[in-house]
Amino acid sequence: MESLQEELLEVHVEDTKGADQTGWILSEDYDELTNTYLNDHILRLLPSFDPYMLGHAENSVDARYYKRVYRNAGWISPVVLLNERVGNPWEITVTE
């Protein structure tokens, strides 16, 4: 870090739990990083038993959806994932 001191820029960002975090980036990367679309909402549809849901995402599930996501007999429902927060399960309905 000391050898790069003149090339580094201190940044403050909010982590996924809303806590302020301090980090460092290369000064030359600042413009490119601030012009990205990282603040846009990211929506994903995860299938049943998606690896993301097999453990570490458990804390991201809203309490009102928990029993609908992690069902009896070890079933894990397909879910909507918005900005790393697990929402309501989704399903496909075929109509004729």
C-alpha positions in Angstrom: 0.0 0.0 0.0 2.8 2.4 0.8 4.4 2.0 -2.6 1.1 2.9 -4.3 0.1 5.7 -1.9 0.3 8.4 -4.6 -1.8 6.4 -7.0 -4.6 5.4 -4.5 -7.9 7.2 -3.8 -9.9 6.5 -0.7 -13.6 5.7 -1.4 -16.6 5.2 0.9 -19.3 2.8 -0.1 -22.3 1.2 1.5 -22.3 -2.6 1.9 -25.3 -4.8 1.4 -26.4 -4.3 5.0 -26.2 -0.5 4.7 -23.0 0.0 6.7 -20.5 2.5 5.4 -17.2 0.9 4.3 -13.9 2.5 3.4 -11.8 1.1 0.6 -9.1 2.1 -1.9 -9.1 2.3 -5.7 -6.5 3.4 -8.2 -7.0 7.1 -9.0 -6.9 6.3 -12.7 -10.0 4.0 -12.4 -12.2 6.6 -10.7 -13.9 8.0 -13.8 -14.6 4.6 -15.2 -16.1 3.3 -12.0 -18.3 6.4 -11.4 -19.7 6.2 -14.9 -20.9 2.6 -14.5 -24.4 1.5 -13.8 -23.8 -0.2 -10.5 -26.7 1.7 -8.9 -29.2 0.2 -11.3 -31.5 -2.4 -9.9 -30.4 -6.0 -10.8 -33.3 -8.5 -11.1 -32.7 -12.2 -11.5 -34.9 -15.3 -11.5 -33.2 -18.2 -9.8 -34.4 -21.7 -10.4 -35.2 -24.3 -7.8 -32.1 -25.5 -5.8 -29.9 -22.7 -7.2 -26.5 -22.9 -5.6 -26.9 -19.3 -4.4 -29.8 -20.4 -2.2 -28.0 -23.5 -0.8 -26.7 -21.8 2.3 -25.2 -18.4 2.2 -28.3 -16.5 0.9 -30.4 -17.6 3.8 -30.0 -14.3 5.6 -31.2 -12.5 2.4 -34.6 -14.0 2.6 -37.4 -11.7 3.9 -39.1 -13.4 6.9 -42.5 -13.3 5.2 -41.2 -15.5 2.3 -38.9 -17.8 4.3 -41.2 -20.8 4.6 -42.3 -20.4 0.9 -38.7 -20.5 -0.2 -37.2 -23.2 2.1 -40.1 -25.7 2.1 -40.6 -29.1 3.8 -38.4 -32.0 2.9 -35.5 -29.8 1.8 -37.2 -28.2 -1.2 -35.9 -24.8 -2.2 -38.3 -22.9 -4.4 -37.3 -20.8 -7.5 -37.1 -17.2 -6.3 -36.9 -13.6 -7.5 -33.6 -12.0 -6.6 -33.6 -8.2 -6.6 -30.3 -6.5 -5.6 -29.2 -9.6 -3.8 -32.4 -9.7 -1.7 -34.5 -12.8 -2.1 -38.2 -12.1 -2.8 -41.3 -14.1 -3.4 -41.0 -17.5 -5.1 -41.9 -17.5 -8.8 -43.6 -20.2 -11.0 -44.5 -20.7 -14.6 -48.2 -21.2 -15.4 -49.0 -22.6 -18.8 -52.4 -21.6 -20.2 -54.0 -22.8 -23.4 
